[in-house]
Amino acid sequence: TLLNGIKKFKKAAQELRRGEVLSGQDAFLLWDTYGFPLDLTQLMAEERGLQVDAKGFKNAMEEAKNKSRSAQTKKVGGAIVMDADATSELHKRGVSPTDDNYKFIWNKDHDTVVKAIYNGEYMNNTSVGDEAGFILETTSFYAEQGGQISDTGSIMCSSGSFKVCNVQVFDGFVIHIGSFDGETGEISVGNKVTCRVNYDRRALIAPNHTCTHMLNYALKEVLGPHVKQKGSIILPEKLRFDLPWPAIPPNDLRETESIVNKQIEDEMEYPDPVRVVAIGRKVEDPLADPDNKEWSTISTEFCGGTHISNTRDAKTFAILSEEGVARGIRRITAVTTGCAVEAINLAKDIDLQISEVSKSEGITLEKKVAGLRNLLNAPTIPAPKREKFENRVSKLQDQIRKAQKKIETAISDGKAFCISLIGVGIDPAAAREAVPKVMEKKGLPIMVFSKDAVTNKALVYAGVPVNGEMSKGLDIRRNLHRSKQYINNPHAGYCVS
């Protein structure tokens, strides 16, 4: 992907003269298709005396986001957007903005009244097969805002169930978008209906939202109070946090993660629904004594989202990645609850595997290290752990390179053969694979000794290249036969390659 991206950049740059501008569309293509951050493209362009249309890049990204949102909306219930004319019509009809304070009440159905039905134009009723949006008098659904994705669920009526897949708010009017999920169903303006939110799904979103605030606080503690949030997205499976900052070192990520987990361990309470989040204390406390330095140790921000009642409900927190998404903008992706537990358990498993592989030698070590490299590509490894794992695996690779260097040195010194002790146990298959591989690569006669400390058995395997100056004069059968006296088994057999 990287090489293809470089080729794509070179092709676009070759069509430009020094001082000209690489289009924002080309820069966005490099980001969207090949993963090139804007700042990397700008750096490559500067080396060729070119500029990059950053504004065009931003516009292309925004256009792509709009297309993505539109595609997602169509997929889950229709691309229904209310413009100023649509909301103005509601005001003319005497419809008041939706009262959504009931969104803070959990695990309870909510009775309400349908005030309007809209799908690009206003309708008096809707039935099976129609995609539509309901404006209700009151609602317990959370509409997408502040980075938090909307609730999903159902609107129940006497004739069926309307599946709500998307909830948006326009000028204070909350519209519930979806369609009937059965073979029957009809709802008219003025009908009494019941909101049934999918609280199990919200229970996955809430800890991610609360931990977004805790992450913001932790970053200020580690990087400094001038850290500013550039944006966030809170989903059931993860949270994303953007900030204008240089690349954040692994040690700072590790400390940030630790601070959030400390707040989870401290079981800090989130008070009754408020528009200000003060995790760990009631909002009235800092208001009553604003100069108290204690308030600098808690997360306090404006927010109208749905949250957990106690930080312990997040269970644990893990940062999965920290990456550049635009020039000067870093994005942190993190998980909580079950997803975080899985990530941490994966890290523990990898830690054990690296320790086990470290006990291997020779060709066995080389094969197992290659497997570890593939394992480290998993996207769900906590970022601070990943850096440590990569360092440990790099040391194992250095160990392999040093062993290969010894073989090369032996060859350069003109030695006719090489004797090695390797950790393949008494597995003849492993020896049969290792010996020809080294012979083909180095053209060197090989004799392998390996033992199994548990069974006190040994294996000797030898190979001589068919061609090559170093093979002349070597009687491999005689050498194998002589080696039996050191194995202390007069009945040992031998195999020759």
C-alpha positions as semicolon CSV with decimal commas, in nm:
position;residue;x (nm);y (nm);z (nm)
1;T;0,000;0,000;0,000
2;L;0,282;0,241;0,091
3;L;0,472;0,176;-0,232
4;N;0,155;0,210;-0,440
5;G;0,081;0,540;-0,266
6;I;0,430;0,670;-0,344
7;K;0,384;0,569;-0,709
8;K;0,050;0,751;-0,717
9;F;0,208;1,065;-0,568
10;K;0,499;1,059;-0,815
11;K;0,260;1,021;-1,108
12;A;0,053;1,321;-0,993
13;A;0,366;1,528;-0,916
14;Q;0,525;1,458;-1,256
15;E;0,237;1,640;-1,424
16;L;0,315;1,958;-1,227
17;R;0,591;2,214;-1,260
18;R;0,789;2,352;-0,969
19;G;0,579;2,601;-0,770
20;E;0,245;2,456;-0,882
21;V;-0,020;2,309;-0,652
22;L;-0,112;1,944;-0,602
23;S;-0,492;1,928;-0,598
24;G;-0,683;1,864;-0,278
25;Q;-0,857;1,574;-0,453
26;D;-0,522;1,404;-0,521
27;A;-0,411;1,465;-0,161
28;F;-0,739;1,321;-0,033
29;L;-0,703;1,015;-0,257
30;L;-0,359;0,952;-0,106
31;W;-0,512;0,976;0,243
32;D;-0,830;0,780;0,172
33;T;-0,683;0,500;-0,041
34;Y;-0,323;0,472;0,073
35;G;-0,335;0,609;0,429
36;F;-0,105;0,909;0,364
37;P;-0,169;1,185;0,624
38;L;-0,193;1,534;0,474
39;D;0,127;1,646;0,647
40;L;0,320;1,359;0,483
41;T;0,188;1,455;0,138
42;Q;0,283;1,818;0,205
43;L;0,633;1,715;0,306
44;M;0,678;1,506;-0,009
45;A;0,544;1,794;-0,219
46;E;0,782;2,045;-0,058
47;E;1,076;1,822;-0,151
48;R;0,972;1,864;-0,516
49;G;0,905;2,237;-0,488
50;L;0,527;2,188;-0,495
51;Q;0,241;2,302;-0,273
52;V;-0,072;2,114;-0,165
53;D;-0,426;2,252;-0,177
54;A;-0,508;2,197;0,193
55;K;-0,847;2,366;0,160
56;G;-0,935;2,140;-0,132
57;F;-0,826;1,840;0,076
58;K;-1,057;1,949;0,357
59;N;-1,346;1,998;0,114
60;A;-1,289;1,656;-0,042
61;M;-1,284;1,497;0,301
62;E;-1,605;1,673;0,403
63;E;-1,772;1,565;0,080
64;A;-1,668;1,205;0,144
65;K;-1,802;1,223;0,499
66;N;-2,135;1,355;0,372
67;K;-2,156;1,073;0,118
68;S;-2,074;0,823;0,392
69;R;-2,339;0,964;0,622
70;S;-2,591;0,962;0,338
71;A;-2,509;0,602;0,249
72;Q;-2,537;0,497;0,612
73;T;-2,869;0,677;0,653
74;K;-3,011;0,516;0,338
75;K;-2,898;0,182;0,467
76;V;-3,070;0,218;0,802
77;G;-3,382;0,417;0,730
78;G;-3,372;0,675;0,454
79;A;-3,173;0,990;0,386
80;I;-3,413;1,221;0,566
81;V;-3,285;1,570;0,640
82;M;-3,498;1,859;0,764
83;D;-3,395;2,196;0,624
84;A;-3,497;2,540;0,752
85;D;-3,820;2,534;0,551
86;A;-3,919;2,200;0,702
87;T;-3,868;2,313;1,062
88;S;-4,033;2,648;0,988
89;E;-4,342;2,460;0,871
90;L;-4,357;2,281;1,207
91;H;-4,352;2,614;1,389
92;K;-4,634;2,738;1,163
93;R;-4,836;2,430;1,253
94;G;-4,793;2,505;1,620
95;V;-4,568;2,205;1,686
96;S;-4,323;2,269;1,971
97;P;-3,962;2,143;1,968
98;T;-3,928;1,792;2,111
99;D;-3,882;1,752;2,486
100;D;-3,597;1,498;2,503
101;N;-3,517;1,515;2,875
102;Y;-3,650;1,160;2,907
103;K;-3,335;1,035;2,732
104;F;-3,164;1,048;3,071
105;I;-3,405;0,787;3,211
106;W;-3,279;0,434;3,149
107;N;-3,451;0,096;3,107
108;K;-3,803;0,231;3,089
109;D;-4,050;0,255;2,801
110;H;-4,184;0,604;2,735
111;D;-4,535;0,694;2,617
112;T;-4,574;0,991;2,384
113;V;-4,771;1,134;2,090
114;V;-4,683;1,162;1,718
115;K;-4,683;1,533;1,623
116;A;-4,564;1,503;1,261
117;I;-4,448;1,249;1,000
118;Y;-4,184;1,354;0,745
119;N;-3,995;1,186;0,458
120;G;-3,898;1,492;0,256
121;E;-4,253;1,615;0,276
122;Y;-4,513;1,600;0,551
123;M;-4,753;1,305;0,563
124;N;-5,065;1,234;0,768
125;N;-4,977;0,866;0,814
126;T;-4,726;0,597;0,717
127;S;-4,748;0,220;0,687
128;V;-4,545;-0,093;0,603
129;G;-4,300;-0,034;0,319
130;D;-4,259;0,339;0,383
131;E;-3,940;0,498;0,509
132;A;-4,028;0,791;0,730
133;G;-3,930;1,006;1,024
134;F;-4,149;1,073;1,329
135;I;-4,143;1,398;1,526
136;L;-4,276;1,317;1,873
137;E;-4,405;1,539;2,151
138;T;-4,152;1,388;2,393
139;T;-3,888;1,119;2,347
140;S;-3,655;0,893;2,541
141;F;-3,428;0,846;2,235
142;Y;-3,091;1,020;2,224
143;A;-3,039;1,209;1,896
144;E;-2,690;1,209;1,740
145;Q;-2,495;1,511;1,863
146;G;-2,176;1,605;2,044
147;G;-1,992;1,320;1,874
148;Q;-2,219;1,054;2,025
149;I;-2,405;0,828;1,784
150;S;-2,783;0,813;1,824
151;D;-2,990;0,553;2,005
152;T;-3,173;0,284;1,813
153;G;-3,482;0,087;1,909
154;S;-3,852;0,078;1,825
155;I;-4,164;0,293;1,834
156;M;-4,454;0,069;1,934
157;C;-4,813;0,126;1,825
158;S;-5,132;-0,079;1,841
159;S;-5,081;-0,213;1,488
160;G;-4,710;-0,295;1,488
161;S;-4,349;-0,197;1,556
162;F;-4,160;0,082;1,378
163;K;-3,784;0,012;1,380
164;V;-3,584;0,325;1,464
165;C;-3,237;0,309;1,306
166;N;-3,132;0,674;1,317
167;V;-3,226;0,972;1,534
168;Q;-3,133;1,329;1,438
169;V;-3,222;1,673;1,571
170;F;-3,296;1,981;1,358
171;D;-3,371;2,316;1,522
172;G;-3,483;2,136;1,838
173;F;-3,708;1,887;1,657
174;V;-3,599;1,526;1,712
175;I;-3,679;1,305;1,413
176;H;-3,688;0,925;1,452
177;I;-3,599;0,766;1,117
178;G;-3,679;0,411;1,012
179;S;-3,953;0,180;0,885
180;F;-4,191;-0,091;1,004
181;D;-4,005;-0,417;1,060
182;G;-4,306;-0,648;1,031
183;E;-4,579;-0,726;0,782
184;T;-4,832;-0,498;0,950
185;G;-4,825;-0,150;1,094
186;E;-4,964;0,198;1,044
187;I;-4,912;0,520;1,239
188;S;-5,093;0,851;1,194
189;V;-5,032;1,200;1,326
190;G;-5,191;1,226;1,670
191;N;-5,149;0,856;1,755
192;K;-5,025;0,756;2,097
193;V;-4,708;0,548;2,073
194;T;-4,441;0,404;2,302
195;C;-4,066;0,464;2,270
196;R;-3,865;0,148;2,335
197;V;-3,492;0,229;2,331
198;N;-3,230;-0,042;2,282
199;Y;-3,071;0,012;2,623
200;D;-2,829;-0,278;2,580
201;R;-2,671;-0,089;2,290
202;R;-2,673;0,238;2,484
203;A;-2,496;0,057;2,769
204;L;-2,203;0,004;2,529
205;I;-2,202;0,368;2,418
206;A;-2,228;0,531;2,762
207;P;-1,892;0,413;2,907
208;N;-1,720;0,522;2,586
209;H;-1,870;0,871;2,624
210;T;-1,782;0,905;2,992
211;C;-1,428;0,782;2,923
212;T;-1,394;1,037;2,643
213;H;-1,422;1,308;2,910
214;M;-1,180;1,119;3,133
215;L;-0,938;1,085;2,841
216;N;-0,957;1,460;2,781
217;Y;-0,872;1,522;3,146
218;A;-0,587;1,267;3,142
219;L;-0,433;1,423;2,830
220;K;-0,435;1,764;2,998
221;E;-0,261;1,610;3,298
222;V;0,008;1,443;3,086
223;L;0,060;1,688;2,798
224;G;-0,047;2,015;2,962
225;P;-0,360;2,223;3,026
226;H;-0,347;2,377;2,677
227;V;-0,463;2,048;2,515
228;K;-0,779;2,114;2,313
229;Q;-1,028;1,863;2,182
230;K;-1,071;1,893;1,805
231;G;-1,350;1,640;1,774
232;S;-1,473;1,302;1,887
233;I;-1,691;1,010;1,781
234;I;-1,853;0,782;2,036
235;L;-1,974;0,445;1,906
236;P;-2,082;0,121;2,077
237;E;-1,752;-0,050;1,993
238;K;-1,500;0,234;2,044
239;L;-1,433;0,603;2,096
240;R;-1,220;0,841;1,892
241;F;-1,061;1,160;2,018
242;D;-0,891;1,417;1,792
243;L;-0,655;1,688;1,914
244;P;-0,416;1,937;1,750
245;W;-0,082;1,798;1,868
246;P;0,243;1,641;1,746
247;A;0,284;1,263;1,762
248;I;0,234;1,147;2,121
249;P;0,518;0,925;2,256
250;P;0,427;0,574;2,383
251;N;0,525;0,665;2,740
252;D;0,276;0,954;2,740
253;L;0,006;0,725;2,603
254;R;0,087;0,474;2,875
255;E;0,057;0,741;3,145
256;T;-0,267;0,874;2,994
257;E;-0,416;0,526;2,989
258;S;-0,308;0,473;3,349
259;I;-0,480;0,793;3,469
260;V;-0,811;0,692;3,308
261;N;-0,789;0,344;3,460
262;K;-0,713;0,496;3,800
263;Q;-1,038;0,695;3,776
264;I;-1,221;0,375;3,688
265;E;-1,065;0,194;3,985
266;D;-1,162;0,483;4,215
267;E;-1,530;0,418;4,129
268;M;-1,610;0,785;4,080
269;E;-1,979;0,874;4,059
270;Y;-2,149;1,051;3,773
271;P;-2,429;1,258;3,935
272;D;-2,792;1,302;3,832
273;P;-2,849;1,425;3,472
274;V;-2,688;1,764;3,425
275;R;-2,555;1,965;3,134
276;V;-2,212;1,979;3,297
277;V;-2,016;1,658;3,350
278;A;-1,825;1,660;3,680
279;I;-1,699;1,306;3,716
280;G;-1,646;1,215;4,081
281;R;-1,822;1,513;4,245
282;K;-2,154;1,696;4,228
283;V;-2,154;2,000;4,001
284;E;-2,266;2,216;4,294
285;D;-1,937;2,151;4,477
286;P;-1,702;2,336;4,236
287;L;-1,967;2,606;4,190
288;A;-1,979;2,668;4,565
289;D;-1,600;2,682;4,602
290;P;-1,451;2,760;4,257
291;D;-1,101;2,840;4,390
292;N;-1,051;2,499;4,550
293;K;-0,751;2,328;4,386
294;E;-0,919;1,990;4,429
295;W;-1,135;2,058;4,122
296;S;-0,828;2,039;3,900
297;T;-0,811;1,666;3,977
298;I;-1,153;1,583;3,827
299;S;-1,297;1,603;3,476
300;T;-1,548;1,889;3,443
301;E;-1,698;1,976;3,104
302;F;-2,020;2,079;2,932
303;C;-2,209;1,778;2,795
304;G;-2,561;1,660;2,720
305;G;-2,487;1,297;2,639
306;T;-2,584;0,974;2,811
307;H;-2,333;0,846;3,065
308;I;-2,264;0,566;3,311
309;S;-2,357;0,631;3,675
310;N;-2,017;0,525;3,811
311;T;-1,677;0,500;3,644
312;R;-1,647;0,137;3,757
313;D;-1,909;0,050;3,492
314;A;-1,641;0,114;3,227
315;K;-1,451;-0,186;3,373
316;T;-1,122;-0,090;3,208
317;F;-0,979;0,138;2,938
318;A;-0,729;0,070;2,661
319;I;-0,580;0,297;2,393
320;L;-0,557;0,101;2,067
321;S;-0,393;0,357;1,841
322;E;-0,259;0,711;1,807
323;E;-0,215;0,837;1,452
324;G;-0,210;1,145;1,232
325;V;-0,530;1,215;1,037
326;A;-0,447;1,563;0,902
327;R;-0,166;1,812;0,932
328;G;-0,109;1,875;1,303
329;I;-0,407;1,660;1,409
330;R;-0,365;1,335;1,603
331;R;-0,639;1,080;1,659
332;I;-0,660;0,849;1,960
333;T;-0,881;0,541;1,931
334;A;-0,971;0,363;2,254
335;V;-1,207;0,100;2,393
336;T;-1,377;0,024;2,726
337;T;-1,567;-0,261;2,896
338;G;-1,558;-0,595;2,712
339;C;-1,360;-0,466;2,414
340;A;-1,090;-0,332;2,647
341;V;-1,081;-0,658;2,844
342;E;-1,032;-0,850;2,517
343;A;-0,752;-0,614;2,412
344;I;-0,574;-0,651;2,746
345;N;-0,610;-1,031;2,740
346;L;-0,468;-1,036;2,387
347;A;-0,170;-0,834;2,511
348;K;-0,114;-1,084;2,795
349;D;-0,127;-1,373;2,549
350;I;0,124;-1,205;2,316
351;D;0,352;-1,131;2,612
352;L;0,355;-1,502;2,702
353;Q;0,414;-1,603;2,340
354;I;0,713;-1,370;2,308
355;S;0,859;-1,510;2,631
356;E;0,812;-1,864;2,501
357;V;0,962;-1,785;2,160
358;S;1,264;-1,628;2,334
359;K;1,361;-1,978;2,452
360;S;1,395;-2,104;2,094
361;E;1,707;-2,106;1,880
362;G;1,815;-2,134;1,519
363;I;1,562;-2,200;1,244
364;T;1,287;-2,256;1,501
365;L;1,342;-1,908;1,642
366;E;1,340;-1,756;1,293
367;K;1,005;-1,916;1,205
368;K;0,841;-1,825;1,535
369;V;0,958;-1,463;1,518
370;A;0,799;-1,433;1,174
371;G;0,474;-1,553;1,332
372;L;0,505;-1,294;1,608
373;R;0,548;-1,019;1,351
374;N;0,216;-1,118;1,192
375;L;0,052;-1,129;1,535
376;L;0,164;-0,773;1,612
377;N;-0,038;-0,650;1,312
378;A;-0,361;-0,712;1,506
379;P;-0,544;-0,376;1,542
380;T;-0,677;-0,457;1,891
381;I;-0,342;-0,457;2,075
382;P;-0,319;-0,166;2,324
383;A;-0,082;0,091;2,171
384;P;0,147;0,128;2,477
385;K;0,190;-0,252;2,489
386;R;0,246;-0,276;2,114
387;E;0,555;-0,056;2,135
388;K;0,710;-0,280;2,405
389;F;0,627;-0,594;2,208
390;E;0,785;-0,456;1,892
391;N;1,104;-0,374;2,083
392;R;1,123;-0,728;2,223
393;V;1,063;-0,888;1,884
394;S;1,326;-0,658;1,729
395;K;1,579;-0,790;1,983
396;L;1,492;-1,146;1,881
397;Q;1,546;-1,050;1,518
398;D;1,886;-0,907;1,614
399;Q;1,962;-1,243;1,775
400;I;1,877;-1,419;1,447
401;R;2,093;-1,177;1,246
402;K;2,390;-1,237;1,479
403;A;2,354;-1,613;1,435
404;Q;2,343;-1,572;1,058
405;K;2,650;-1,349;1,078
406;K;2,843;-1,625;1,257
407;I;2,764;-1,866;0,974
408;E;2,875;-1,610;0,716
409;T;3,197;-1,552;0,912
410;A;3,265;-1,924;0,918
411;I;3,223;-1,936;0,541
412;S;3,450;-1,637;0,484
413;D;3,717;-1,800;0,702
414;G;3,722;-2,098;0,466
415;K;3,603;-2,357;0,717
416;A;3,486;-2,678;0,549
417;F;3,194;-2,741;0,779
418;C;2,988;-2,589;1,059
419;I;2,856;-2,766;1,370
420;S;2,557;-2,607;1,550
421;L;2,344;-2,681;1,856
422;I;1,984;-2,582;1,786
423;G;1,656;-2,610;1,976
424;V;1,441;-2,838;1,757
425;G;1,415;-3,109;2,023
426;I;1,417;-3,454;1,863
427;D;1,187;-3,359;1,578
428;P;1,336;-3,510;1,259
429;A;1,088;-3,317;1,045
430;A;1,219;-2,986;1,179
431;A;1,576;-3,098;1,115
432;R;1,491;-3,213;0,763
433;E;1,349;-2,869;0,695
434;A;1,630;-2,671;0,857
435;V;1,934;-2,846;0,710
436;P;1,846;-2,824;0,337
437;K;1,734;-2,464;0,384
438;V;2,073;-2,359;0,519
439;M;2,259;-2,568;0,262
440;E;2,070;-2,408;-0,027
441;K;2,125;-2,059;0,108
442;K;2,489;-2,090;0,212
443;G;2,625;-2,386;0,012
444;L;2,768;-2,508;0,342
445;P;2,794;-2,864;0,486
446;I;2,575;-2,886;0,796
447;M;2,572;-3,114;1,099
448;V;2,292;-3,051;1,348
449;F;2,290;-3,174;1,707
450;S;1,973;-3,139;1,912
451;K;1,858;-3,289;2,240
452;D;1,545;-3,329;2,447
453;A;1,624;-3,269;2,814
454;V;1,300;-3,433;2,927
455;T;1,346;-3,771;2,754
456;N;1,727;-3,750;2,750
457;K;1,728;-3,837;2,380
458;A;1,935;-3,678;2,106
459;L;1,919;-3,616;1,732
460;V;2,207;-3,577;1,487
461;Y;2,129;-3,471;1,131
462;A;2,384;-3,390;0,862
463;G;2,377;-3,262;0,508
464;V;2,633;-3,196;0,236
465;P;2,558;-2,991;-0,077
466;V;2,579;-3,195;-0,397
467;N;2,802;-2,932;-0,556
468;G;3,052;-2,697;-0,401
469;E;3,419;-2,673;-0,317
470;M;3,356;-2,714;0,056
471;S;3,190;-3,055;0,007
472;K;3,495;-3,221;-0,147
473;G;3,659;-3,488;0,066
474;L;3,379;-3,505;0,326
475;D;3,255;-3,855;0,419
476;I;2,924;-3,769;0,582
477;R;2,839;-4,130;0,672
478;R;3,169;-4,174;0,854
479;N;3,119;-3,852;1,050
480;L;2,765;-3,949;1,147
481;H;2,884;-4,293;1,255
482;R;3,158;-4,139;1,469
483;S;2,908;-3,904;1,634
484;K;2,716;-4,200;1,781
485;Q;2,984;-4,256;2,045
486;Y;2,900;-3,915;2,194
487;I;2,528;-3,994;2,209
488;N;2,596;-4,297;2,432
489;N;2,371;-4,521;2,220
490;P;2,556;-4,788;2,021
491;H;2,236;-4,880;1,833
492;A;2,166;-4,530;1,701
493;G;2,086;-4,509;1,331
494;Y;2,160;-4,226;1,093
495;C;2,003;-4,039;0,806
496;V;2,199;-3,866;0,533
497;S;2,093;-3,569;0,316
